[in-house]
């Protein structure tokens, strides 16, 4: 299913955007935006790699897909890799801003991809996207064709001789956009939980980040805004709940309260839930929290459905944290029977969890049975699509109720709940 989305430009909502800019990023705007600044065609006369990196660094650009790692550092560390992969998976339910940008701004995203390729010295660029996003795919393929046919693109020469740009179609499952899952599916290499894509000869960058790469290098713009998706209980906005509201260029530093007011969305009531990010990996939020460079969305949901308990938790590295899961159990009014880790969860030295093989489940029977023995009559999971499917193969047969961490938000957005699913055939063709 392709979710409906509408696009709103923040400039039409926030008249005083400039008040948020000065404290957001370090940037020499006088030098970058002066009237005699070099045109894009002459941006990089001597050392193109160093100059582009400098512009990206000065713009204050970080990874906008969630991690927030400085983009200039990722590209600096990525020098010598052979491929740059644009991550257009948009794997969190309800979120739609990356796909929307590909529908409307594919050429600038492809420009950012080519700039990244030139910086690291890669000869190949691949855009990883789900085939179901037909409008975005069509726009992307047109932009790629234009880039390949042109001797230059965005006034920059191509990376390394013949330009190799292509599309890779991802399966429609969560977490298709996990960095290691992207490398595994696109390049056929599963890197270790402690590794980075560079060990497979790749750099992976979110598509909004690539758009901002173009803006930093070609337009010489600092990063002062973020694309977001607003979804769930959007009463008053004029849109149905099965529509995600994509807002381009929301000023960084503005409050969630101001965003909702500008969209005419009623403030959440005392029983409602507010989340920044997506339903899987998002964090509980307050109305006075602010939009950051890594904020992907504002999600509004109603209360959790009560459960008589006891409820057992299975923590998945690809989903909600144990703290968020425990808060959901409390909101259900249930007692906690116990906590088990997903069989694929690997604890790193820094304490974080990583999945041994993102999105490929080895089976959850052991965790389900362990919680059953601890007295659980219900389960709360935050699993990926495949792991949720394996839980549903056993838990209902044991008479156990199953809840998912995303349930309240998916109900609010009129989306299918994460339970059993029909596996899709892998799509490996590139076009």
VOKOLMI-491995 format. One record per residue (C-alpha): residue in one letter; x, y, z. Coordinates in Angstrom, 2 decimals, always signed. Example, Ala and Ser with C-alpha at 12.3 -4.5 7.8 and 13.67 -1.06 7.14 Angstrom:
<atoms>
  code        u        v        w
     A   +12.30    -4.50    +7.80
     S   +13.67    -1.06    +7.14
</atoms>
This chain:
<atoms>
  code        u        v        w
     X    +0.00    +0.00    +0.00
     X    +1.27    +3.48    -0.87
     X    +0.25    +5.99    +1.75
     X    -1.24    +9.31    +0.64
     X    +0.75   +12.42    +1.44
     X    +0.38   +16.14    +0.86
     X    +3.22   +18.64    +0.68
     X    +3.31   +21.97    +2.50
     X    +6.16   +24.48    +2.22
     X    +7.17   +25.91    +5.59
     X    +7.76   +29.37    +4.14
     X    +4.01   +29.68    +3.74
     X    +3.51   +28.79    +7.43
     X    +6.28   +30.55    +9.33
     X    +6.73   +34.21    +8.47
     X    +9.57   +34.76   +10.94
     X   +11.81   +31.85   +10.00
     X   +14.94   +33.98   +10.15
     X   +14.73   +34.34   +13.94
     X   +15.78   +30.70   +14.31
     X   +18.73   +30.78   +11.93
     X   +21.53   +32.62   +13.68
     X   +21.94   +30.17   +16.56
     X   +21.55   +26.97   +14.55
     X   +24.79   +26.45   +12.63
     X   +28.21   +28.10   +12.36
     X   +28.45   +29.61    +8.91
     X   +30.25   +32.52    +7.24
     X   +27.17   +33.82    +5.44
     X   +28.82   +37.08    +4.41
     X   +31.48   +35.24    +2.44
     X   +29.21   +32.52    +1.09
     X   +26.32   +34.69    +0.00
     X   +28.11   +37.81    -1.21
     X   +27.05   +39.15    -4.60
     X   +30.46   +38.46    -6.11
     X   +30.56   +34.82    -4.97
     X   +31.82   +32.49    -7.66
     X   +29.07   +30.88    -9.76
     X   +28.56   +27.16    -9.33
     X   +30.53   +26.38   -12.47
     X   +33.67   +27.80   -10.81
     X   +33.08   +26.68    -7.24
     X   +36.01   +24.28    -7.18
     X   +38.94   +25.61    -9.24
     X   +41.88   +24.05    -7.41
     X   +41.05   +21.27    -4.96
     X   +37.43   +20.25    -5.56
     X   +37.33   +17.61    -2.84
     X   +38.68   +19.87    -0.10
     X   +36.52   +22.84    -1.08
     X   +33.30   +20.85    -1.27
     X   +34.04   +19.30    +2.12
     X   +34.72   +22.76    +3.53
     X   +31.40   +24.07    +2.25
     X   +29.55   +21.08    +3.68
     X   +31.29   +21.50    +7.02
     X   +30.61   +25.24    +7.18
     X   +26.96   +24.62    +6.36
     X   +26.65   +22.59    +9.57
     X   +25.27   +19.56    +7.76
     X   +24.75   +16.33    +9.69
     X   +23.05   +13.10    +8.66
     X   +19.34   +13.93    +8.52
     X   +18.15   +10.32    +8.53
     X   +18.44   +10.06   +12.29
     X   +22.03    +9.44   +13.40
     X   +23.24   +13.03   +13.09
     X   +26.87   +12.19   +12.25
     X   +28.61   +15.17   +10.60
     X   +28.33   +14.67    +6.85
     X   +31.75   +16.09    +6.06
     X   +33.32   +13.52    +8.39
     X   +31.40   +10.66    +6.76
     X   +32.63   +11.78    +3.35
     X   +36.19   +12.36    +4.59
     X   +36.31    +8.87    +6.11
     X   +34.69    +7.47    +2.96
     X   +37.44    +8.55    +0.58
     X   +38.57    +5.61    -1.50
     X   +35.23    +3.81    -1.47
     X   +33.82    +2.67    -4.81
     X   +30.11    +3.37    -4.39
     X   +27.80    +5.93    -2.78
     X   +24.33    +4.61    -1.94
     X   +21.47    +7.07    -1.56
     X   +19.12    +5.72    +1.09
     X   +15.54    +6.39    -0.06
     X   +13.97    +3.49    +1.83
     X   +11.70    +5.61    +4.05
     X   +11.12    +2.44    +6.04
     X    +9.29    +3.86    +9.09
     X    +5.50    +3.70    +8.72
     X    +3.70    +7.05    +8.29
     X    +6.84    +8.98    +7.31
     X    +6.78   +10.33    +3.75
     X    +9.10   +13.35    +3.45
     X   +12.02   +11.59    +1.74
     X    +9.76   +10.09    -0.93
     X    +8.03   +13.44    -1.41
     X   +11.39   +15.14    -2.00
     X   +12.26   +12.58    -4.66
     X    +8.96   +13.31    -6.37
     X    +9.61   +17.06    -6.47
     X   +13.39   +17.55    -6.21
     X   +15.05   +14.48    -7.71
     X   +17.53   +16.50    -9.77
     X   +18.95   +18.27    -6.73
     X   +19.18   +14.98    -4.84
     X   +21.03   +13.39    -7.77
     X   +23.29   +16.45    -7.82
     X   +24.08   +15.88    -4.14
     X   +24.76   +12.21    -4.87
     X   +27.24   +13.14    -7.60
     X   +28.98   +15.67    -5.36
     X   +29.38   +12.97    -2.70
     X   +30.70   +10.57    -5.34
     X   +33.28   +13.09    -6.43
     X   +34.43   +13.80    -2.88
     X   +35.04   +10.13    -2.02
     X   +36.24    +9.18    -5.52
     X   +33.44    +6.69    -6.18
     X   +32.66    +5.65    -9.75
     X   +29.21    +4.29    -8.93
     X   +26.08    +5.80    -7.40
     X   +23.02    +3.73    -6.47
     X   +19.67    +4.94    -5.19
     X   +17.96    +2.34    -2.97
     X   +14.17    +2.76    -2.99
     X   +11.01    +0.66    -2.74
     X    +9.36    -0.07    -6.08
     X    +5.93    +0.78    -4.66
     X    +6.84    +4.49    -4.69
     X    +6.12    +4.76    -8.41
     X    +5.94    +8.56    -8.69
     X    +9.26    +9.00    -6.87
     X   +10.89    +6.26    -8.96
     X    +9.74    +7.91   -12.22
     X   +11.08   +11.29   -11.13
     X   +14.33    +9.72    -9.98
     X   +14.90    +7.76   -13.18
     X   +14.35   +10.90   -15.24
     X   +16.88   +12.81   -13.14
     X   +19.42    +9.99   -13.38
     X   +19.01    +9.80   -17.15
     X   +19.54   +13.55   -17.45
     X   +22.65   +13.35   -15.29
     X   +24.19   +10.51   -17.28
     X   +23.49   +12.23   -20.61
     X   +25.03   +15.50   -19.47
     X   +28.74   +16.17   -19.47
     X   +28.27   +18.12   -16.24
     X   +25.57   +18.17   -13.60
     X   +24.92   +20.93   -11.10
     X   +27.91   +22.65   -12.75
     X   +30.27   +19.98   -11.42
     X   +32.18   +17.51   -13.56
     X   +31.34   +13.84   -13.22
     X   +33.15   +11.80   -10.63
     X   +35.36    +9.32   -12.45
     X   +35.09    +9.10   -16.23
     X   +31.92    +7.28   -17.31
     X   +29.10    +7.91   -14.88
     X   +27.45    +4.80   -13.41
     X   +24.14    +5.72   -11.79
     X   +21.38    +3.21   -11.10
     X   +18.34    +2.34    -9.00
     X   +18.04    -0.67    -6.69
     X   +14.57    -1.79    -5.62
     X   +14.24    -2.74    -1.96
     X   +11.71    -5.11    -0.44
     X    +8.78    -3.44    +1.27
     X    +9.60    -4.36    +4.85
     X   +11.02    -2.82    +8.00
     X   +13.92    -2.06    +8.49
     X   +14.78    -1.80    +4.79
     X   +16.52    +1.50    +5.47
     X   +18.92    +0.26    +8.13
     X   +22.41    +1.14    +6.91
     X   +23.71    -2.42    +7.21
     X   +20.54    -3.82    +5.62
     X   +21.04    -1.43    +2.69
     X   +24.62    -2.63    +2.19
     X   +23.56    -6.28    +2.46
     X   +20.65    -5.98    +0.04
     X   +22.31    -3.69    -2.51
     X   +25.87    -5.04    -2.48
     X   +25.32    -8.58    -1.16
     X   +27.66    -8.06    +1.81
     X   +26.55    -8.42    +5.42
     X   +28.92    -6.36    +7.56
     X   +29.37    -7.00   +11.27
     X   +27.29    -5.06   +13.84
     X   +30.43    -3.15   +14.84
     X   +31.35    -2.28   +11.24
     X   +30.55    +0.64    +8.97
     X   +29.64    +0.54    +5.23
     X   +33.17    +1.59    +4.31
     X   +34.30    -1.95    +5.05
     X   +32.15    -3.02    +2.10
     X   +33.53    -0.19    -0.05
     X   +30.43    +1.99    +0.33
     X   +29.14    +5.22    +1.78
     X   +25.40    +5.35    +2.60
     X   +23.67    +8.74    +2.79
     X   +20.02    +9.64    +3.35
     X   +18.34   +11.42    +0.42
     X   +17.47   +14.56    +2.38
     X   +21.10   +14.81    +3.43
     X   +22.07   +14.64    -0.26
     X   +19.61   +17.44    -1.03
     X   +21.33   +19.55    +1.62
     X   +24.74   +18.60    +0.17
     X   +23.60   +20.17    -3.09
     X   +22.36   +23.26    -1.25
     X   +25.61   +23.61    +0.70
     X   +27.96   +23.22    -2.29
     X   +25.99   +24.62    -5.23
     X   +23.67   +27.12    -3.53
     X   +26.03   +27.81    -0.62
     X   +23.21   +27.62    +1.89
     X   +23.64   +26.83    +5.58
     X   +21.49   +24.15    +7.16
     X   +18.69   +25.99    +8.93
     X   +15.69   +23.79    +8.15
     X   +14.44   +20.20    +8.20
     X   +11.81   +18.32    +6.23
     X    +9.36   +16.50    +8.49
     X    +6.20   +14.40    +8.34
     X    +3.22   +15.10   +10.60
     X    +0.79   +12.19   +10.97
     X    -1.69   +10.44   +13.22
     X    -4.44   +12.41   +14.97
     X    -4.32   +15.45   +12.71
     X    -7.79   +16.80   +13.50
     X    -8.29   +20.35   +12.25
     X    -5.69   +20.17    +9.50
     X    -8.23   +19.53    +6.77
     X    -6.61   +16.20    +5.87
     X    -7.77   +12.66    +6.59
     X    -5.86   +10.50    +9.04
     X    -4.66    +8.22    +6.26
     X    -2.68   +11.16    +4.88
     X    +0.81   +12.14    +5.98
     X    +1.44   +15.89    +5.94
     X    +4.92   +16.54    +4.58
     X    +6.31   +19.94    +5.55
     X    +9.38   +21.13    +3.66
     X   +12.03   +23.29    +5.31
     X   +10.68   +23.60    +8.84
     X   +12.95   +26.03   +10.74
     X   +15.31   +24.20   +13.07
     X   +14.63   +25.39   +16.60
     X   +10.89   +25.95   +16.23
     X    +8.68   +24.14   +18.75
     X    +6.34   +21.26   +18.01
     X    +3.54   +23.41   +19.39
     X    +4.21   +26.07   +16.73
     X    +4.30   +23.49   +13.93
     X    +0.95   +22.02   +14.95
     X    -0.61   +25.46   +15.33
     X    +0.57   +26.49   +11.87
     X    -1.09   +23.38   +10.42
     X    -4.30   +24.02   +12.40
     X    -3.88   +20.70   +14.19
     X    -5.53   +20.53   +17.60
     X    -3.07   +20.17   +20.46
     X    -2.99   +16.63   +21.85
     X    -5.29   +16.07   +24.80
     X    -4.24   +14.66   +28.19
     X    -4.69   +11.05   +27.05
     X    -2.88   +11.48   +23.74
     X    +0.69   +10.48   +22.96
     X    +3.28   +12.60   +21.15
     X    +6.36   +11.24   +19.44
     X    +9.19   +12.76   +17.42
     X   +10.54   +10.51   +14.69
     X    +8.77    +7.43   +13.40
     X    +6.53    +4.94   +15.22
     X    +9.33    +2.35   +15.55
     X   +12.34    +4.34   +16.68
     X   +10.80    +7.64   +17.75
     X   +11.06    +9.24   +21.17
     X    +8.33   +10.48   +23.49
     X    +8.03   +14.24   +23.15
     X    +6.50   +17.35   +24.71
     X    +4.86   +20.23   +22.84
     X    +7.66   +22.63   +23.75
     X   +10.36   +20.33   +22.36
     X   +11.99   +21.74   +19.24
     X   +12.66   +20.60   +15.70
     X   +16.26   +19.42   +15.30
     X   +18.38   +18.55   +12.27
     X   +17.59   +14.85   +12.83
     X   +13.87   +15.12   +13.59
     X   +11.95   +13.06   +11.03
     X    +8.40   +13.61   +12.15
     X    +5.73   +14.53   +14.65
     X    +3.40   +11.63   +15.46
     X    +0.20   +12.01   +17.48
     X    -1.68    +9.00   +18.85
     X    -4.45    +8.18   +21.26
     X    -3.99    +6.14   +24.45
     X    -2.78    +2.55   +24.51
     X    -5.42    -0.19   +24.65
     X    -5.57    -1.63   +28.20
     X    -4.27    -5.14   +28.81
     X    -5.09    -7.23   +31.91
     X    -1.48    -8.45   +32.07
     X    +0.96    -9.71   +32.97
     X    +2.76    -8.57   +29.80
     X    +6.20    -9.71   +28.71
     X    +8.51    -7.57   +26.57
     X   +10.79    -8.68   +23.74
     X   +13.33    -5.96   +22.96
     X   +14.46    -5.74   +19.35
     X   +17.55    -3.81   +18.24
     X   +15.57    -2.48   +15.26
     X   +12.72    -1.09   +17.35
     X   +11.68    +0.74   +20.49
     X   +14.01    +0.81   +23.49
     X   +13.27    -1.21   +26.61
     X   +12.42    +2.04   +28.45
     X    +9.81    +3.01   +25.88
     X    +8.39    -0.52   +25.89
     X    +8.13    -0.50   +29.69
     X    +6.30    +2.83   +29.54
     X    +3.80    +1.32   +27.08
     X    +3.16    -1.63   +29.43
     X    +2.51    +0.87   +32.23
     X    +0.18    +2.87   +29.96
     X    -1.74    -0.36   +29.26
     X    -2.27    -0.73   +33.00
     X    -0.55    -4.11   +33.01
     X    +2.07    -5.64   +35.26
     X    +5.43    -6.56   +33.71
     X    +6.17   -10.28   +33.60
     X    +9.71   -10.04   +32.26
     X   +12.01    -8.80   +29.50
     X   +13.78   -10.86   +26.86
     X   +16.05    -9.84   +23.99
     X   +15.35   -10.67   +20.37
     X   +17.51   -13.60   +19.30
     X   +19.26   -11.35   +16.77
     X   +20.12    -8.58   +19.24
     X   +23.84    -8.03   +19.81
     X   +25.02    -5.90   +22.74
     X   +27.90    -3.63   +21.70
     X   +30.70    -2.53   +24.07
     X   +29.02    +0.89   +24.42
     X   +25.83    -0.79   +25.62
     X   +23.80    -0.18   +22.47
     X   +21.95    -2.98   +20.72
     X   +22.54    -3.87   +17.08
     X   +20.82    -6.51   +14.99
     X   +23.00    -9.38   +13.78
     X   +21.15    -9.40   +10.44
     X   +18.64    -6.52   +10.16
     X   +15.20    -7.60    +9.01
     X   +16.04   -11.33    +8.74
     X   +14.59   -13.17   +11.73
     X   +16.03   -16.45   +13.10
     X   +12.81   -17.16   +15.02
     X   +11.45   -15.86   +18.33
     X   +10.10   -19.08   +19.90
     X   +12.77   -19.12   +22.60
     X   +11.90   -15.60   +23.84
     X    +8.14   -16.20   +23.63
     X    +8.37   -19.45   +25.61
     X   +10.66   -17.86   +28.21
     X    +8.13   -15.09   +28.85
     X    +5.28   -17.60   +28.96
     X    +7.15   -19.46   +31.72
     X    +7.55   -16.15   +33.59
     X    +3.76   -15.80   +33.67
     X    +3.14   -13.52   +30.70
     X    -0.31   -13.77   +29.16
     X    +0.39   -10.94   +26.73
     X    +3.40    -9.78   +24.73
     X    +4.65    -6.34   +23.75
     X    +7.14    -6.28   +20.90
     X    +8.88    -3.62   +18.84
     X   +10.11    -6.02   +16.21
     X   +10.90    -5.65   +12.54
     X    +8.43    -7.04   +10.01
     X   +10.00   -10.49    +9.83
     X   +10.45   -10.95   +13.58
     X    +6.87    -9.80   +14.21
     X    +5.75   -12.45   +11.77
     X    +7.63   -15.19   +13.64
     X    +6.17   -14.06   +16.98
     X    +2.68   -14.36   +15.46
     X    +3.42   -17.94   +14.41
     X    +3.63   -19.07   +18.04
     X    +2.22   -16.56   +20.58
     X    -1.49   -16.77   +19.59
     X    -1.26   -20.57   +19.65
     X    -0.17   -20.27   +23.28
     X    -3.16   -18.05   +24.05
     X    -0.99   -14.93   +24.36
     X    -2.17   -11.49   +23.30
     X    +0.29    -9.54   +21.11
     X    +0.79    -5.78   +21.08
     X    +3.33    -3.84   +19.01
     X    +5.04    -0.61   +20.07
     X    +3.72    +1.07   +16.92
     X    +0.06    +0.13   +17.45
     X    -1.30    +3.41   +18.84
     X    +0.35    +5.47   +16.09
     X    -0.68    +3.17   +13.25
     X    -4.26    +3.12   +14.53
     X    -4.21    +6.92   +14.65
     X    -2.97    +7.05   +11.07
     X    -5.37    +4.40    +9.76
     X    -2.50    +2.07    +8.87
     X    -2.35    -1.73    +9.06
     X    -0.89    -2.96   +12.34
     X    +2.44    -4.81   +12.35
     X    +1.53    -8.47   +12.85
     X    +1.59   -11.34   +10.32
     X    +2.50   -10.42    +6.79
     X    +2.86   -12.02    +3.40
     X    +6.51   -12.18    +2.45
     X    +7.41   -10.35    -0.73
     X    +9.76   -11.76    -3.31
     X   +13.15   -10.04    -3.34
     X   +13.57    -7.49    -6.12
     X   +17.10    -7.38    -7.45
     X   +16.69    -5.61   -10.78
     X   +18.25    -2.24   -11.29
     X   +16.90    +0.33   -13.70
</atoms>
